[in-house]
């Protein structure tokens, strides 16, 4: 019951009032709720009402592709940049594995957000558009422990060797990742969804194909088995502006807070995009 309540809370529910089956597709007549493995539970499906898209017909609004906590918005992306362990710039050639579409994103913007282990781990399209191409990129091969362990040893934090929690930007260049290039309707243009499987137990599954037409909220794929983060990458010819999110002030009163640091549900409106003049 404790675990089920925690999953409800991570989906935005109130465990005091809401139940697991209020939020997730499941079979409550089965002792295991119809899940035949841990991974089936991990990739559980949210009921449609809890992943509804905000402003579905406004093509200038970009919605959250995942239920996640926003980590960073980074501007003026470079094709190739120096990066090192933490507080690093994003290097497009590394993140996008030297794809032939990299040049489109030079000078552009990336937003990155992290999924907690109890979050909804399926990806939903943040835009209306058409899938241009997809790629699965293998992470660095390594013995045990993984290279992120040694990377963590090189900074000043000696009590936590989990570099993932401190260097999400770094792992976009070294971990297993799914690239989904989408030609979005104007004004957004070409974007890339980057799903990053963290640690040695994460798997990325792409469920869309080249040429597939997408509406906001359509499934793109999912993470399996472990922690994960994701990015949305925008071209250099558009201006990306974050949308303030609902939050609480120090006294617990309702207010608006910046997008970075906010927990956003899948389908939430998070960005506006306009063409540069």
C-alpha positions as CSV (number, residue, x, y, z in Angstrom):
1,X,0.0,0.0,0.0
2,X,2.8,2.4,0.8
3,X,4.4,1.9,-2.6
4,X,1.1,2.3,-4.4
5,X,0.4,5.5,-2.5
6,X,3.8,6.8,-3.4
7,X,3.1,6.2,-7.1
8,X,-0.2,8.0,-6.8
9,X,1.5,11.0,-5.2
10,X,4.2,11.1,-7.9
11,X,1.4,11.3,-10.5
12,X,0.0,14.3,-8.8
13,X,-2.7,12.6,-6.7
14,X,-3.6,12.7,-3.0
15,X,-3.1,9.2,-1.4
16,X,-5.6,10.2,1.2
17,X,-8.3,10.5,-1.4
18,X,-7.0,8.8,-4.6
19,X,-6.2,5.2,-5.2
20,X,-3.7,3.6,-7.6
21,X,-6.5,2.4,-10.0
22,X,-7.8,6.0,-10.1
23,X,-4.6,7.0,-11.9
24,X,-3.3,3.9,-13.6
25,X,-4.6,1.2,-16.0
26,X,-4.7,-2.0,-14.0
27,X,-6.7,-5.0,-12.9
28,X,-7.7,-4.7,-9.2
29,X,-9.2,-8.2,-9.2
30,X,-5.7,-9.6,-9.6
31,X,-3.4,-9.8,-6.6
32,X,-0.6,-8.1,-8.6
33,X,-3.0,-5.7,-10.3
34,X,-2.5,-7.5,-13.6
35,X,1.3,-6.8,-13.8
36,X,3.2,-9.9,-14.7
37,X,6.7,-8.5,-14.0
38,X,8.4,-5.6,-12.3
39,X,9.0,-4.0,-15.7
40,X,5.3,-4.1,-16.6
41,X,4.7,-2.2,-13.4
42,X,7.5,0.2,-14.2
43,X,6.0,1.1,-17.6
44,X,2.5,1.2,-16.3
45,X,0.0,3.4,-18.3
46,X,-1.6,6.5,-16.9
47,X,-5.3,6.9,-17.5
48,X,-5.9,9.4,-20.3
49,X,-7.5,12.0,-18.0
50,X,-4.2,12.2,-16.0
51,X,-2.0,12.8,-19.1
52,X,-4.4,15.2,-20.8
53,X,-2.6,17.8,-23.0
54,X,-2.9,21.5,-22.1
55,X,-3.7,23.7,-25.1
56,X,-3.7,20.8,-27.6
57,X,-4.5,23.1,-30.6
58,X,-1.9,25.8,-29.9
59,X,1.1,24.9,-32.0
60,X,3.2,27.6,-30.4
61,X,3.0,25.8,-27.0
62,X,5.3,22.9,-26.3
63,X,4.1,20.4,-23.7
64,X,6.0,18.2,-21.3
65,X,7.0,14.9,-22.9
66,X,7.4,13.2,-19.5
67,X,6.4,13.5,-15.9
68,X,9.7,14.9,-14.6
69,X,11.5,17.7,-12.6
70,X,13.0,20.3,-14.9
71,X,16.8,20.5,-14.4
72,X,18.1,23.1,-16.9
73,X,17.3,25.3,-19.8
74,X,20.4,26.0,-21.8
75,X,20.7,28.5,-24.7
76,X,23.1,29.1,-27.6
77,X,24.0,25.4,-28.2
78,X,27.4,24.8,-29.8
79,X,28.0,22.0,-32.3
80,X,31.0,20.8,-30.3
81,X,31.9,22.0,-26.9
82,X,34.2,21.1,-24.1
83,X,32.4,19.4,-21.2
84,X,33.5,18.0,-17.9
85,X,31.6,16.1,-15.3
86,X,29.3,18.8,-13.8
87,X,28.0,22.3,-14.7
88,X,29.0,21.5,-18.3
89,X,27.7,23.0,-21.5
90,X,25.7,20.7,-23.8
91,X,27.7,19.5,-26.9
92,X,25.4,18.7,-29.8
93,X,27.8,16.4,-31.6
94,X,28.2,14.3,-28.5
95,X,24.5,14.4,-27.4
96,X,23.2,13.6,-30.9
97,X,26.0,11.2,-31.9
98,X,27.2,13.4,-34.8
99,X,23.9,13.1,-36.6
100,X,23.7,14.8,-40.0
101,X,20.9,17.0,-38.6
102,X,23.1,18.5,-35.9
103,X,23.7,21.8,-37.7
104,X,20.0,22.6,-37.5
105,X,20.3,22.9,-33.7
106,X,23.5,25.0,-33.5
107,X,22.6,28.2,-31.6
108,X,19.5,26.6,-30.3
109,X,18.0,25.7,-27.0
110,X,17.8,22.5,-24.9
111,X,15.6,21.8,-21.9
112,X,16.4,18.8,-19.7
113,X,14.3,17.2,-17.0
114,X,14.8,14.1,-14.8
115,X,12.3,11.3,-14.0
116,X,12.2,9.9,-10.5
117,X,11.9,6.1,-10.1
118,X,8.2,6.3,-9.2
119,X,7.3,8.6,-12.1
120,X,5.4,7.7,-15.2
121,X,8.1,6.4,-17.6
122,X,6.4,6.6,-21.0
123,X,7.2,9.5,-23.4
124,X,4.5,11.5,-25.1
125,X,4.9,13.9,-28.0
126,X,5.3,17.5,-26.9
127,X,4.2,18.8,-30.4
128,X,2.1,18.1,-33.4
129,X,4.3,17.0,-36.3
130,X,5.9,14.2,-38.3
131,X,8.7,11.8,-37.3
132,X,11.7,12.6,-39.4
133,X,14.0,9.8,-38.1
134,X,14.8,7.8,-35.0
135,X,18.0,6.4,-33.6
136,X,19.1,4.3,-30.7
137,X,22.6,5.2,-29.4
138,X,24.5,2.7,-27.2
139,X,26.1,4.1,-24.1
140,X,29.7,3.7,-23.3
141,X,30.6,0.1,-22.9
142,X,32.3,-0.5,-19.6
143,X,33.2,-3.1,-16.9
144,X,31.7,-2.8,-13.5
145,X,31.6,-0.2,-12.0
146,X,30.4,2.1,-14.8
147,X,32.5,5.2,-16.0
148,X,30.2,7.6,-14.1
149,X,31.6,6.1,-10.9
150,X,35.1,7.2,-11.7
151,X,33.9,10.5,-13.0
152,X,32.3,11.2,-9.6
153,X,35.5,10.4,-7.9
154,X,37.1,13.4,-9.6
155,X,35.1,16.1,-8.0
156,X,34.8,17.2,-4.3
157,X,31.8,15.2,-3.3
158,X,33.1,12.0,-1.7
159,X,30.0,10.8,0.1
160,X,27.9,10.1,-3.0
161,X,29.4,8.4,-6.0
162,X,26.2,8.7,-8.0
163,X,27.3,11.3,-10.6
164,X,23.9,11.0,-12.2
165,X,22.2,13.1,-9.6
166,X,24.8,15.8,-9.9
167,X,25.7,15.7,-13.6
168,X,22.7,15.1,-15.7
169,X,24.1,17.2,-18.5
170,X,27.3,15.1,-18.6
171,X,25.4,11.8,-19.0
172,X,23.6,13.1,-22.1
173,X,26.9,12.5,-23.9
174,X,27.8,9.1,-22.6
175,X,24.7,7.1,-21.7
176,X,22.3,5.0,-23.8
177,X,19.8,7.3,-25.5
178,X,17.0,7.4,-27.9
179,X,16.8,10.2,-30.5
180,X,13.5,11.1,-32.1
181,X,13.6,13.9,-34.6
182,X,10.2,15.5,-35.2
183,X,9.3,18.2,-37.8
184,X,6.8,20.1,-35.7
185,X,4.2,22.4,-37.1
186,X,5.1,26.1,-37.2
187,X,6.4,28.0,-35.4
188,X,8.4,25.2,-33.7
189,X,10.1,23.5,-36.6
190,X,12.5,20.6,-36.2
191,X,13.1,19.4,-32.7
192,X,14.8,16.3,-31.2
193,X,13.5,14.4,-28.2
194,X,16.4,12.7,-26.4
195,X,15.6,10.0,-23.9
196,X,18.6,9.1,-21.8
197,X,18.8,5.8,-19.9
198,X,20.8,6.3,-16.7
199,X,23.1,3.9,-15.0
200,X,23.6,0.3,-16.2
201,X,20.0,-0.9,-15.9
202,X,18.0,1.5,-18.1
203,X,16.7,0.7,-21.5
204,X,15.2,3.0,-24.1
205,X,12.4,1.7,-26.4
206,X,11.2,3.8,-29.3
207,X,7.6,3.0,-30.4
208,X,7.2,5.5,-33.4
209,X,8.5,5.2,-36.9
210,X,9.8,7.5,-39.6
211,X,7.0,9.3,-41.4
212,X,4.5,8.8,-38.6
213,X,2.2,11.8,-38.0
214,X,1.9,12.8,-34.4
215,X,-0.5,14.8,-32.3
216,X,0.5,16.2,-28.9
217,X,0.2,13.4,-26.3
218,X,0.8,10.5,-28.7
219,X,3.2,7.9,-27.3
220,X,6.8,8.1,-28.5
221,X,8.3,5.3,-26.4
222,X,9.4,4.5,-22.9
223,X,12.2,3.8,-20.4
224,X,12.5,0.3,-18.9
225,X,14.0,-0.9,-15.7
226,X,15.7,2.2,-14.3
227,X,16.3,5.9,-13.8
228,X,16.2,8.3,-16.6
229,X,16.3,11.8,-17.9
230,X,15.3,13.5,-21.2
231,X,15.9,16.5,-23.3
232,X,14.1,18.5,-25.9
233,X,16.4,20.2,-28.4
234,X,15.2,23.2,-30.5
235,X,16.7,24.8,-33.6
236,X,18.7,28.1,-33.7
237,X,16.0,29.9,-35.6
238,X,13.4,30.0,-32.9
239,X,13.1,31.7,-29.5
240,X,12.1,29.4,-26.6
241,X,10.5,31.0,-23.5
242,X,9.6,29.1,-20.4
243,X,6.1,29.2,-18.9
244,X,5.8,29.9,-15.2
245,X,4.4,27.0,-13.2
246,X,1.9,26.7,-10.3
247,X,3.7,26.4,-6.9
248,X,3.7,27.6,-3.3
249,X,5.5,30.5,-1.6
250,X,7.3,30.1,1.8
251,X,4.0,30.5,3.6
252,X,2.3,27.8,1.6
253,X,0.2,30.1,-0.5
254,X,-0.5,29.5,-4.2
255,X,1.9,31.4,-6.5
256,X,3.8,31.0,-9.7
257,X,7.3,29.6,-9.8
258,X,10.0,29.3,-12.5
259,X,9.9,26.3,-14.7
260,X,13.5,25.2,-13.8
261,X,13.1,23.2,-10.5
262,X,9.4,22.5,-11.0
263,X,7.9,19.1,-11.2
264,X,5.7,18.9,-14.3
265,X,3.3,16.2,-15.3
266,X,3.3,14.8,-18.8
267,X,1.2,17.0,-21.1
268,X,1.7,20.1,-19.1
269,X,2.3,23.4,-21.0
270,X,6.0,24.3,-20.3
271,X,7.3,26.4,-23.2
272,X,6.3,28.9,-25.9
273,X,8.1,29.1,-29.2
274,X,8.3,31.9,-31.7
275,X,10.2,32.4,-35.0
276,X,13.2,34.7,-34.7
277,X,12.9,37.8,-36.9
